[in-house]
Amino acid sequence: MVNFGKKLTADQVPEWRGYYINYKLMKKKVKQYGQQLQQGEKDRRRVLKDFSKMLDDQIEKIVLFLLEQQGMLASRIEKLGKQRAILAEQPDISGIADLREAYREVGLDLIKLLKFVDLNATGIRKILKKFDKRFSYRFTDYYVSSRSNHPYSQLQQVFKHVGVGAVVGALSRNLVDLQERQGSYLSIYDQPTTALKDPIIDMINSSVDKLTRSTNFLRFLGQHALIAHEESPSTAGEEEIEDQKYHFISLMLNLVNTFLYMVNTYIIVPTADDYSVSLGAASTVCGVVIGSMAVAQVFSSVYFSAWSNKSYFRPLVFSSIVLFLGNVCYAMAYDMNSLTVLIIGRLLCGFGSARAVNRRYISDCVPARIRMQASAGFVSASALGMACGPALAGLLQWRFKIYMVTFSQSTLPGWLMAVAWLLYLVWLCISFKEPNRADEVYDTQQNTAPGQRVDIEQVENGLAQPLLGNSETKENEEDDDDDEEDDSEECAQDSRKPATSIGSAYRLLTPSVKVQLLIYFMLKYAMEILLSESSVITSHYFKWNTSAVAIFLAILGLTVLPINAVVGTYISNMFEDRQLLMASQIMLLVGIIFSFKVTSTYSVVQYVISALITFVSAEVLEGVNLSLLSSVMSSRLSRGTYNGGLLSTEAGTLARVVADCTITAAGYLGIGSLLNVTLLPSMVICAVSIACTFLTYNSLF
């Protein structure tokens, strides 16, 4: 991996050399400021003022040149437009071909300009990070918030690219109009779904996507998975290695594992209270029954994540066997009249959670060009499983005996899932193909270090934060060798090694990352309270039966994909992620407050509306939260056993455990008090997370 100083020099357009950020000078200035502070020649306030002015001057130079080049491109497009108007009246095949070539030349110059902005944005981000680290001061927060919020902000020109968007639109329209087969000169405005055939447009759009915050439904879904994404392989050899590792059926088996596990998690929710009562326990013990699976998952996530360093097939086989046994125990608990066996069954199901393996397989073994689709499939499989679980429970309303074994609405979910996992195990043994680990070693050696495999679009070059992504790239050694020795985070080896323990992973968590994990804990806690106590609450207040509860939960689960479609396709393109983060937290708090029983009566309308607000807000919040988490998290947490996906999984699983224990504990106060007692912690945690988000708001880009 070429270090940034050399990359900046090598990738510069020679005639534009004077308009790039003077990264070498600014590095030396940072070092000089450090020496002056140590020697007492300057105070901290003076250093901040001088550095701010120098960075302002650099950004002004970049932006003014950017605007000048945009104007030149616009002028060239305008002149070509006049030629196109003449050809429209007097068509000439050779003239059309020449004109298309002229438009392509403009497109190539536009790509050069986009790369110019990309290099400078990276340089600004890196020099801000270097300054923060050298002086142990959060200067970046101050600088970005003060500049980006100013009405005359030049920094916003780097963020928004309004002029570039207009140039891209003009080029797209004119190139489509000049398609050789379109003699009628139809406009793309008349047929907005017309495919842009010219490859230069794809190249431009790729550059724009890399530089801007624009998202779509697929990418938004993929961010839910918190799976590391990287650029497409740069060489044919690397692409061939990825194709050799990729096996479609193995990917499908991982997605089916995800789907079945989510079905297994939620299929018991509508009947867990009745099952607990039939075994002589209180209905609120359903919290322990449901939550015991999450308790075991806290531990299983770690050992499955470590196991996936050596194999994918063996942990999936182990997972299937344990889940089969767990569901058999769950189903047999009724005839054994044992609550202990019931809980052991759910614990075994939790110990079989292989979601860490599923994530890791997609991250390591799916080619980069389709990894986002695979990530979206992972999230979709989870959402469909969440909806299908309660729906299946609503259908299993039979009661019969075969010999001494009872089949009822309480035990049938266990038997059904046991059969499903047994069939899955057979399919797994027949069809799964273990990736060649030698290929992975080779692939790792082609990169400087494992930590570099974070998607440059999402982290390094600013898809989620154009200037402030976490960049751990090694700096220019020739410019500042002693600086590199002091700046331990940017040293070649240590800075890119994945975390090797929970402690080392925790030390990599910045305040912004901790706040995002708190938010993830909060939203999972609120969702678990809503879902796990739904059967008890609706039975107590509305006399709903199991089928009604199952339909209600299935409808909630089915809202996941449509809501993500709306947010990912439209809303995320209109607002910043941090704005959506704050708004969705506020809406979640509104839903929680509206759920409280404050009068003598509690209506179905109030419960259903408040549940929808809470659940939908939590779903929106989850996507935005994981998007920001992937942006602010260190690249060292993108790989290895103790990765970002594991940390978020542990935070969410711990939230579910606490929520389910809260339900059971609150049950001792009586069913009438259950709703308000369980909602109170949700409200407090949500309010705290909003306050923490406000405090770290300026660092969320």
C-alpha positions in Angstrom: 0.0 0.0 0.0 1.5 3.3 -1.1 1.6 5.9 1.7 -0.5 9.0 1.3 2.4 11.5 0.8 3.7 9.5 -2.2 0.2 8.8 -3.5 -0.6 12.6 -3.4 2.6 13.3 -5.4 2.1 10.4 -7.9 -1.6 11.1 -8.6 -1.4 14.8 -9.1 -2.3 16.3 -12.5 1.1 18.0 -13.3 -0.5 21.3 -14.6 -2.6 21.5 -11.4 0.3 20.9 -9.0 0.1 24.3 -7.4 -3.5 23.9 -6.4 -3.3 20.7 -4.3 -3.1 20.8 -0.5 0.5 21.3 0.5 0.5 18.3 2.7 4.3 18.1 3.2 4.4 21.7 4.4 1.5 21.2 6.8 3.0 18.1 8.3 6.2 20.0 9.0 4.2 22.9 10.5 2.4 20.5 12.8 5.8 19.1 14.0 7.2 22.7 14.3 4.2 23.8 16.4 4.8 20.9 18.7 8.4 21.9 19.2 7.4 25.6 19.8 4.9 24.6 22.4 7.5 22.5 24.3 10.0 25.3 24.2 7.4 27.9 25.3 7.8 30.0 22.1 4.0 29.9 21.4 1.0 29.2 23.5 -1.7 26.8 22.5 -4.2 29.5 21.5 -1.7 31.0 19.1 -0.9 27.6 17.6 -4.6 27.0 17.0 -5.1 30.4 15.4 -2.1 30.0 13.1 -3.0 26.4 12.1 -6.7 27.4 11.4 -5.6 30.3 9.2 -3.1 28.1 7.3 -5.8 25.4 6.7 -8.3 28.0 5.7 -5.9 29.3 3.1 -5.3 25.8 1.7 -9.0 25.1 1.5 -9.7 28.4 -0.2 -7.0 27.7 -2.8 -8.6 24.3 -3.5 -12.2 25.6 -3.7 -11.4 28.6 -5.9 -9.6 26.3 -8.4 -12.5 23.8 -8.2 -15.0 26.5 -9.0 -12.8 27.8 -11.9 -12.6 24.3 -13.4 -16.3 23.7 -13.0 -17.0 26.9 -14.9 -14.6 25.9 -17.7 -16.4 22.5 -18.0 -19.8 24.2 -18.0 -18.6 26.6 -20.8 -17.4 23.6 -22.9 -20.7 21.8 -22.4 -22.6 25.0 -23.4 -20.6 25.2 -26.7 -21.1 21.6 -27.4 -24.8 22.1 -26.8 -25.0 24.6 -29.6 -23.3 22.1 -31.9 -25.8 19.5 -30.9 -28.7 21.8 -31.6 -27.4 22.3 -35.2 -27.0 18.5 -35.6 -30.6 18.0 -34.4 -31.8 20.1 -37.3 -29.3 18.7 -39.9 -28.3 15.2 -38.7 -24.9 14.0 -39.7 -23.5 10.6 -38.6 -19.8 11.7 -38.6 -20.7 14.9 -36.8 -22.6 13.0 -34.1 -19.7 10.7 -33.6 -17.3 13.6 -33.3 -19.6 15.4 -30.9 -19.9 12.3 -28.7 -16.2 12.1 -28.5 -16.0 15.7 -27.5 -18.5 15.0 -24.7 -16.4 12.1 -23.6 -13.3 14.3 -23.4 -15.3 16.6 -21.1 -16.2 13.6 -19.0 -12.6 12.5 -18.6 -11.7 16.0 -17.5 -14.5 15.9 -15.0 -13.2 12.6 -13.6 -9.8 14.3 -13.2 -11.5 17.1 -11.2 -13.3 14.6 -9.0 -10.0 12.8 -8.2 -8.5 16.3 -7.5 -11.2 16.9 -4.8 -10.9 13.4 -3.5 -7.1 13.7 -2.9 -7.5 17.1 -1.3 -10.3 15.9 1.0 -8.2 13.0 2.1 -5.3 15.3 2.8 -7.4 17.7 4.9 -8.8 14.8 6.9 -5.4 13.3 7.5 -3.8 16.6 8.6 -6.6 17.3 11.0 -6.2 13.8 12.5 -2.4 14.3 12.8 -2.9 17.7 14.5 -5.4 16.2 17.0 -3.1 13.4 17.9 0.0 15.5 18.2 -1.6 18.0 20.6 -4.2 15.7 22.2 -6.8 18.3 21.3 -10.2 17.8 19.6 -9.4 20.5 17.1 -11.2 18.7 14.3 -14.6 19.0 16.1 -14.1 22.8 16.5 -12.8 23.4 13.0 -15.5 21.4 11.1 -18.4 22.7 13.2 -17.3 26.3 12.9 -16.6 26.2 9.2 -19.3 23.9 7.9 -22.1 25.8 9.7 -20.9 29.2 8.5 -23.0 30.8 5.7 -19.9 31.5 3.6 -18.3 28.1 4.3 -15.8 27.0 1.7 -15.6 23.7 3.5 -19.2 23.0 2.4 -18.0 23.3 -1.2 -15.9 20.2 -0.6 -18.9 18.4 1.0 -21.7 19.2 -1.4 -20.4 19.3 -5.0 -23.5 21.1 -6.3 -21.6 22.3 -9.4 -20.2 18.9 -10.1 -23.7 17.4 -10.0 -25.0 19.9 -12.6 -22.1 19.0 -14.9 -22.7 15.3 -14.5 -26.4 15.8 -15.3 -25.6 17.8 -18.4 -23.1 15.2 -19.7 -25.5 12.3 -19.0 -28.4 13.9 -20.8 -26.4 14.9 -23.9 -24.6 11.6 -24.2 -27.9 9.7 -24.1 -29.4 12.1 -26.7 -26.5 11.2 -29.0 -27.0 7.5 -28.8 -26.5 6.3 -32.4 -29.7 4.1 -32.4 -31.9 7.0 -31.1 -32.5 8.9 -34.3 -35.5 10.5 -32.7 -33.3 12.3 -30.2 -35.5 11.3 -27.2 -34.6 13.0 -24.0 -33.8 11.1 -20.8 -36.3 13.4 -19.2 -39.0 11.8 -21.3 -37.8 8.3 -20.4 -36.2 8.5 -17.0 -35.5 4.8 -16.8 -33.4 4.7 -20.0 -30.1 3.1 -19.2 -27.0 5.2 -19.6 -25.0 3.2 -22.2 -21.9 5.2 -22.4 -19.2 3.8 -20.1 -17.8 7.3 -19.3 -21.0 8.0 -17.4 -20.5 4.9 -15.2 -16.9 6.1 -14.5 -18.1 9.5 -13.6 -20.9 8.2 -11.3 -18.4 5.8 -9.7 -16.2 8.8 -8.9 -19.1 10.8 -7.6 -20.4 8.0 -5.4 -16.9 7.6 -3.9 -16.8 11.3 -3.1 -20.3 12.2 -1.9 -22.7 11.0 0.7 -25.3 9.7 -1.8 -26.8 6.3 -0.9 -29.4 3.9 -2.1 -31.6 1.2 -0.6 -29.0 -1.6 -1.3 -26.2 0.3 0.3 -28.4 1.3 3.3 -29.4 -2.3 3.8 -25.7 -3.4 3.6 -24.7 -0.9 6.3 -27.1 -2.7 8.7 -24.8 -5.7 8.5 -21.7 -3.8 9.6 -19.7 -5.9 7.3 -16.3 -4.6 6.0 -16.5 -3.6 2.4 -13.5 -2.8 0.3 -12.8 -1.5 -3.2 -13.0 -3.9 -6.1 -9.7 -5.8 -6.6 -7.3 -3.7 -8.6 -5.7 -6.5 -10.4 -6.9 -9.5 -12.4 -4.9 -11.8 -10.1 -6.7 -10.6 -7.0 -10.1 -10.8 -8.7 -9.3 -14.4 -9.7 -8.4 -15.3 -6.1 -11.7 -13.8 -4.9 -13.7 -15.7 -7.5 -12.0 -18.9 -6.4 -13.0 -18.3 -2.8 -16.6 -17.5 -3.7 -19.2 -20.2 -3.8 -22.8 -19.2 -4.3 -24.4 -22.2 -2.6 -22.1 -21.6 0.5 -23.3 -18.0 0.6 -26.9 -19.1 0.4 -26.3 -21.5 3.3 -25.0 -18.7 5.4 -28.0 -16.5 4.5 -30.4 -19.4 5.3 -28.6 -19.9 8.6 -29.3 -16.2 9.4 -32.9 -16.6 8.4 -33.6 -19.7 10.4 -31.8 -18.3 13.5 -34.1 -15.2 13.5 -37.1 -17.4 13.0 -35.9 -19.5 15.9 -35.5 -16.4 18.0 -39.0 -14.9 17.5 -41.2 -18.0 16.9 -41.7 -18.5 20.6 -42.5 -14.9 21.5 -46.3 -15.2 21.1 -46.5 -18.4 23.2 -43.7 -18.1 25.7 -46.0 -16.7 28.4 -48.5 -19.5 28.0 -45.7 -22.1 28.0 -44.3 -20.6 31.2 -47.7 -20.7 32.9 -48.3 -24.4 31.8 -45.1 -25.3 33.6 -46.2 -23.6 36.9 -44.4 -20.3 36.5 -45.7 -16.7 36.2 -46.4 -15.4 32.7 -43.7 -12.8 33.1 -41.1 -15.6 33.3 -41.4 -15.5 29.5 -38.7 -12.7 29.8 -36.2 -15.3 31.2 -37.3 -17.9 28.6 -36.9 -15.5 25.7 -33.8 -13.8 27.1 -31.9 -17.0 27.9 -31.1 -17.3 24.2 -29.5 -13.9 24.2 -27.5 -14.7 27.4 -25.8 -17.6 25.6 -25.3 -15.5 22.5 -23.1 -13.1 24.4 -20.6 -15.9 24.8 -21.2 -17.8 21.5 -20.5 -14.6 19.4 -17.0 -14.6 20.7 -16.1 -18.2 20.2 -17.8 -18.4 16.8 -15.9 -15.2 15.7 -12.6 -16.8 16.8 -13.5 -20.2 15.2 -14.2 -18.5 11.9 -10.5 -17.6 11.7 -9.8 -21.2 11.0 -13.0 -22.6 9.4 -16.5 -21.7 8.3 -17.9 -25.2 7.7 -17.2 -26.7 11.2 -18.8 -23.9 13.2 -21.9 -24.0 11.0 -22.2 -27.8 11.5 -21.7 -27.3 15.3 -24.3 -24.5 15.3 -26.9 -26.7 13.5 -26.4 -29.6 15.9 -26.6 -27.4 19.0 -29.7 -25.6 17.7 -31.4 -29.0 16.8 -30.7 -30.2 20.4 -31.8 -26.9 21.9 -35.2 -27.0 20.1 -35.8 -30.7 21.0 -35.2 -29.8 24.7 -37.5 -26.8 24.4 -40.3 -29.0 22.9 -39.8 -31.8 25.4 -39.9 -29.5 28.4 -43.8 -29.7 28.4 -44.0 -33.5 28.7 -41.1 -33.4 31.3 -43.0 -30.6 33.1 -39.7 -28.9 33.7 -39.0 -25.2 33.4 -35.3 -25.9 33.8 -35.3 -28.1 30.6 -37.2 -25.3 28.8 -34.5 -22.7 29.7 -31.7 -25.1 28.9 -33.2 -25.6 25.5 -33.2 -21.9 24.9 -29.6 -21.6 26.2 -28.5 -24.2 23.8 -30.2 -22.3 20.9 -28.2 -19.2 22.0 -25.0 -21.2 22.0 -25.7 -22.1 18.4 -25.8 -18.5 17.2 -23.5 -18.4 14.2 -24.3 -14.9 13.0 -20.6 -13.9 13.6 -19.6 -16.7 11.1 -22.2 -15.5 8.6 -20.9 -12.0 8.7 -17.3 -13.1 8.5 -18.0 -15.3 5.5 -19.6 -12.4 3.6 -16.7 -10.2 4.6 -13.9 -12.6 3.7 -15.2 -14.9 0.9 -17.6 -12.9 -1.2 -16.0 -10.8 -4.0 -16.0 -7.1 -3.4 -18.1 -6.4 -6.5 -21.1 -8.2 -5.0 -20.4 -7.9 -1.3 -22.9 -5.0 -0.8 -25.6 -7.2 -2.3 -24.6 -10.1 0.0 -24.7 -7.7 3.0 -28.1 -6.5 2.0 -29.2 -10.2 1.7 -27.9 -10.8 5.2 -30.1 -7.9 6.6 -33.1 -9.0 4.5 -32.8 -12.6 5.7 -32.8 -11.3 9.3 -35.8 -9.1 8.7 -37.8 -11.8 7.0 -36.9 -14.3 9.8 -38.1 -11.8 12.3 -41.5 -11.5 10.5 -41.9 -15.2 9.7 -41.2 -16.4 13.3 -44.3 -14.9 14.9 -46.4 -15.6 11.8 -45.5 -19.3 11.9 -46.4 -19.4 15.6 -49.8 -18.0 14.7 -50.3 -21.0 12.3 -49.3 -23.7 14.8 -52.6 -23.7 16.7 -53.0 -27.5 16.9 -52.9 -29.9 19.8 -52.4 -33.7 19.5 -50.3 -36.5 20.9 -48.1 -39.1 19.3 -47.4 -41.8 21.8 -46.3 -39.8 24.9 -45.2 -36.7 23.1 -47.5 -33.6 23.1 -47.7 -31.3 20.1 -49.4 -28.0 20.9 -49.0 -24.3 20.2 -46.3 -24.2 22.9 -44.2 -27.2 21.7 -44.8 -27.1 18.0 -42.4 -24.2 17.4 -39.6 -26.3 19.0 -40.4 -29.4 16.9 -40.7 -27.3 13.7 -37.3 -25.6 14.2 -35.7 -28.9 15.2 -36.8 -30.4 11.8 -35.7 -27.3 10.0 -32.2 -27.4 11.5 -31.9 -31.1 10.8 -32.7 -30.5 7.1 -30.4 -27.6 7.0 -27.6 -29.7 8.5 -28.0 -32.3 5.7 -27.9 -29.6 3.1 -24.9 -28.0 4.7 -22.9 -31.3 4.7 -23.8 -32.0 1.1 -23.3 -28.6 -0.5 -21.0 -26.3 1.6 -17.6 -25.7 0.1 -14.9 -24.6 2.6 -12.8 -21.7 1.2 -9.1 -22.2 0.6 -7.4 -20.6 3.5 -4.2 -20.4 1.4 -6.0 -17.9 -0.8 -6.9 -15.8 2.2 -3.3 -15.7 3.3 -2.2 -14.6 -0.2 -5.0 -12.0 -0.3 -3.9 -10.6 3.0 -0.3 -10.4 1.9 -1.3 -8.3 -1.0 -2.5 -5.7 1.4 -0.3 -3.9 3.9 -2.3 -5.3 6.8 -5.7 -6.7 7.6 -7.0 -3.5 9.0 -6.8 -1.9 5.6 -9.7 -3.9 4.2 -12.3 -1.4 5.3 -14.3 0.0 2.4 -12.7 3.1 1.2 -16.0 4.4 0.0 -17.6 4.0 3.4 -14.6 4.9 5.7 -11.4 6.1 4.0 -12.6 8.4 1.2 -15.7 9.7 2.9 -18.9 8.0 1.7 -20.2 8.3 5.2 -18.0 11.2 6.2 -16.1 13.0 3.4 -13.5 14.6 5.5 -13.4 12.9 8.8 -13.3 9.1 8.2 -10.9 7.1 10.3 -7.7 6.8 8.2 -4.9 4.7 9.5 -2.8 4.9 6.4 1.0 5.1 6.9 2.3 8.7 6.3 5.2 9.8 4.1 8.3 8.3 5.7 10.8 10.4 3.8 9.1 13.6 4.9 9.0 12.9 8.6 10.6 9.7 9.9 10.8 10.8 13.5 7.2 11.9 13.4 6.2 8.5 12.3 8.0 6.9 15.3 6.2 9.2 17.7 2.8 8.8 16.0 2.3 5.2 17.0 -1.2 4.9 15.5 0.2 5.5 12.1 3.2 3.2 12.3 3.2 0.5 9.6 2.6 -2.6 11.8 0.9 -1.8 15.1 -1.6 0.6 13.6 -3.1 -2.0 11.3 -3.1 -5.1 13.5 -6.6 -6.2 14.4 -7.6 -6.0 18.1 -6.6 -9.3 19.9 -8.7 -9.0 23.0 -11.8 -7.2 24.3 -9.5 -4.9 26.2 -7.5 -3.9 23.2 -10.7 -3.4 21.2 -12.1 -1.2 24.0 -9.0 1.0 23.9 -9.7 1.7 20.3 -13.2 3.1 21.0 -13.3 6.9 20.8 -16.1 8.8 22.5 -18.1 8.9 19.2 -17.9 5.1 18.9 -18.9 4.6 22.5 -22.0 6.9 22.0 -23.0 4.9 18.9 -22.7 1.6 20.8 -24.8 3.2 23.6 -27.4 4.1 21.0 -27.3 0.6 19.6 -27.8 -0.8 23.1 -30.7 1.6 23.7 -32.6 0.8 20.5 -32.2 -3.0 21.0 -33.4 -2.6 24.6 -36.5 -0.7 23.6 -37.3 -3.2 20.8 -36.8 -6.2 23.1 -39.1 -4.7 25.7 -41.8 -4.1 23.1 -41.6 -7.5 21.5 -41.0 -9.8 24.5 -43.7 -8.4 26.7 -46.2 -8.0 23.9 -48.0 -11.3 24.6 -48.4 -10.5 28.3 -49.5 -6.9 27.8 -52.0 -7.6 25.0 -53.4 -10.6 26.9 -53.8 -8.6 30.1 -55.3 -5.4 28.6 -57.0 -6.5 25.4 -57.5 -10.3 25.9 -55.7 -11.1 22.6 -55.1 -14.7 21.8 -51.9 -16.2 20.4 -53.0 -15.7 16.8 -53.7 -12.0 17.3 -50.3 -11.5 19.0 -48.6 -13.4 16.2 -50.3 -11.3 13.5 -49.3 -8.1 15.3 -45.7 -9.1 15.6 -45.5 -10.3 12.0 -46.9 -6.9 10.8 -44.2 -5.2 12.8 -41.5 -7.4 11.3 -42.8 -6.8 7.8 -42.3 -3.0 8.1 -38.6 -3.5 8.3 -37.8 -3.7 4.5 -40.3 -1.0 3.3 -39.1 1.4 6.0 -35.5 0.7 5.0 -36.4 1.2 1.3 -37.9 4.6 2.0 -35.0 5.7 4.2 -32.3 4.3 2.0 -33.7 5.5 -1.3 -35.0 8.9 -0.3 -34.6 10.2 3.2 -30.9 9.4 3.5 -30.2 11.5 0.4 -32.1 14.5 1.8 -30.5 14.7 5.3 -27.2 13.9 6.9 -26.8 10.7 8.9 -26.3 12.6 12.1 -29.5 14.6 11.5 -31.4 11.3 11.0 -29.7 9.9 14.0 -31.0 12.7 16.3 -34.5 12.8 14.7 -35.0 9.0 15.0 -33.9 9.0 18.6 -36.4 11.8 19.4 -39.2 9.9 17.6 -38.2 6.7 19.5 -38.5 8.7 22.8 -41.9 10.0 21.7 -43.1 6.4 21.0 -41.9 5.2 24.4 -43.6 8.1 26.2 -46.8 7.6 24.3 -46.7 3.9 25.4 -47.1 4.7 29.1 -50.4 3.9 30.7 -51.4 7.1 32.5 -55.1 6.8 32.7 -57.4 4.1 34.1 -58.0 2.7 30.6 -55.5 1.6 28.0 -56.7 1.3 24.4 -55.7 -0.9 21.6 -55.2 2.3 19.4 -52.8 3.8 21.9 -50.8 0.6 22.1 -50.6 -0.2 18.4 -49.7 3.4 17.4 -47.1 3.8 20.1 -45.6 0.3 19.2 -45.4 1.3 15.5 -43.7 4.6 16.3 -41.3 2.8 18.6 -40.5 0.0 16.3 -40.2 2.0 13.1 -38.1 4.6 14.8 -35.8 1.9 16.2 -35.4 0.4 12.7 -34.5 3.7 11.1 -32.2 4.4 14.0 -30.4 1.0 13.6 -29.5 1.6 10.0 -28.2 5.2 10.6 -26.4 4.1 13.7 -24.5 1.3 12.1 -23.7 3.5 9.1 -22.1 6.1 11.4 -20.5 3.4 13.5 -18.7 2.1 10.4 -17.5 5.6 9.7 -16.2 6.6 13.1 -14.8 3.2 14.1 -11.1 2.5 13.8 -10.1 0.4 10.8 -8.3 -1.9 13.2 -11.8 -3.1 14.3 -12.8 -4.1 10.7 -11.0 -7.5 10.9 -10.0 -10.2 13.4 -12.0 -11.9 16.1 -12.8 -8.7 18.1 -14.2 -6.7 15.2 -16.8 -4.0 15.0 -19.5 -6.4 14.1 -18.8 -8.5 17.2 -18.8 -5.3 19.4 -22.2 -4.2 18.0 -23.6 -7.7 18.3 -22.4 -7.9 22.0 -23.9 -4.5 22.7 -27.3 -5.5 21.2 -27.3 -9.0 22.8 -26.5 -7.5 26.2 -29.4 -5.1 25.7 -31.7 -8.0 25.0 -30.6 -9.8 28.1 -31.1 -6.8 30.3 -34.5 -6.1 28.8 -35.7 -9.7 29.3 -34.5 -9.7 32.9 -36.2 -6.4 33.5 -39.5 -7.9 32.3 -39.2 -10.9 34.6 -38.2 -8.7 37.6 -41.0 -6.2 37.0 -43.4 -9.1 37.0 -43.0 -9.5 40.7 -44.7 -6.1 41.1 -47.8 -7.4 39.3 -49.0 -7.5 35.7 -50.7 -4.1 36.1 -47.4 -2.4 36.8 -45.4 -4.3 34.2 -45.9 -1.9 31.3 -44.8 1.3 33.0 -42.0 -0.3 35.0 -40.4 -1.7 31.9 -40.9 1.5 29.9 -39.2 3.7 32.4 -35.6 2.4 31.9 -36.2 2.6 28.1 -37.2 6.3 28.4 -34.2 7.1 30.7 -31.6 5.3 28.4 -33.1 7.0 25.4 -32.9 10.4 27.0 -29.3 9.8 28.0 -28.3 8.7 24.4 -29.9 11.8 23.0 -27.8 13.9 25.4 -24.7 12.0 24.4 -25.4 12.4 20.7 -25.8 16.1 21.2 -22.4 16.3 22.9 -20.6 14.4 20.1 -22.8 15.8 17.3 -20.0 17.7 15.6 -17.8 14.6 15.3 -20.4 12.6 13.5 -19.7 12.7 9.8 
